[in-house]
Amino acid sequence: MMKAAVLEQLEQMVVKEVERPTVDKDSILMKVEAVGICGSDIRIFRHGNNRVTLPQVLGHESAGRIVELGQNVTKFKIGDRISLGADVPCGECIFCEAGIGNNCQINYAMGYQFAGSFAEYVLLNKTMANYGPIHKIPDHISYEEAALAEPLACVLNALELSNIKLGDSVVVIGAGPIGCMIIEVAKLMGATKVILVQRSRPRLEMAKQFGAHAYICSSEENAIERVLEETGGLGADVVITSNPSPEAQVDAIYMAKNRARVNFFGGLPKGKSMVTLDTNIIHYKELFVHGAHGSLPAHHQKAIDLIGSGVIDMKRYISHRYPLDEISQAISAAEDHVGMRVIVQP
């Protein structure tokens, strides 16, 4: 038996004893040491998801150590310290074959179709073991730092798609943990001016440690006008929305320079995704408007490399820690945006 936080129905997560998963010849059992709470976990908790059948164990930003594995698994050994990504390519479809498994039409993910890590142990099945984002972590990084390789991997995917280049100006709308990671990675990719836009003044102040070049509190001033001031009246080369706000997507178009890349990175709440854009602006400015969803196993490995090298200090992103028994309080803390990432330690 093991302890797990089971989402039995919407807004009802129960910590209880469940059967510990059984390893077959092709799977791996990981003892969960740390798991982050993502905005999508909260969305599933509140509104469900068509890929999640209840009851289910959520949690997809995790790290731990291997305690059992099947005889056919040769890439790992018992005792390995590992980190998990979320998106699991099926390995066989046209998208997975092309190396873009986050566009797989089945769209398997840990904590969605496959039971996640809000538990003492998580099973990594044959598909995950063969094709999924499972990577060893260096001895000098903690499990909680390694758990956050998953959101960092999503940031790497997004910024690759936005093709940030040396000398670019970048606007980031939304100063949560993801928005702050975007600031850091955009600078690593060559952006020489990063402008952070955020409605909440306390959250904006918290984000100042991550080194943007300009900070705009959109509840206190006109963010579009201020972005244009900061960019010589022309707008930014790249604009990224890293929040669940339809208004941010509308504003992004007005903040963009001609030929800019506009990235709708933050997913919108159910029922709020029908956004009215002035497409003439896209037409006349020749804008490239695109989305970004999830990440590839290669991004997850790159994220671990960035954390391991010390280029990204993940310790700064961790503000709260809770035991599994207090997962309700952990979800509340994450939902209230009182800090950065909330970590659950089963």
Secondary structure, 3 states (H helix, E strand, C coil): CEEEEEEEECCEEEEEEECCCCCCCCCEEEEEEEEECCHHHHHHHHHCCCCCCCCECCCCEEEEEEEEECCCCCCCCCCCEEEECCEECCCCCHHHHCCCHHHCCCCEEECCCECCCCECEEEECHHHHHHCCEEECCCCCCHHHHHCHHHHHHHHHHHHHCCCCCCCEEEEECCCHHHHHHHHHHHHCCCCEEEEEECCHHHHHHHHHHCCCEEEECCCCCHHHHHHHHCCCCCEEEEEECCCCHHHHHHHHHHEEEEEEEEECCCCCCCCCCCCCCHHHHHHHCCEEEECCCCCHHHHHHHHHHHHHCCCCHHHHEEEEEEHHHHHHHHHHHHCCCCCEEEEEC
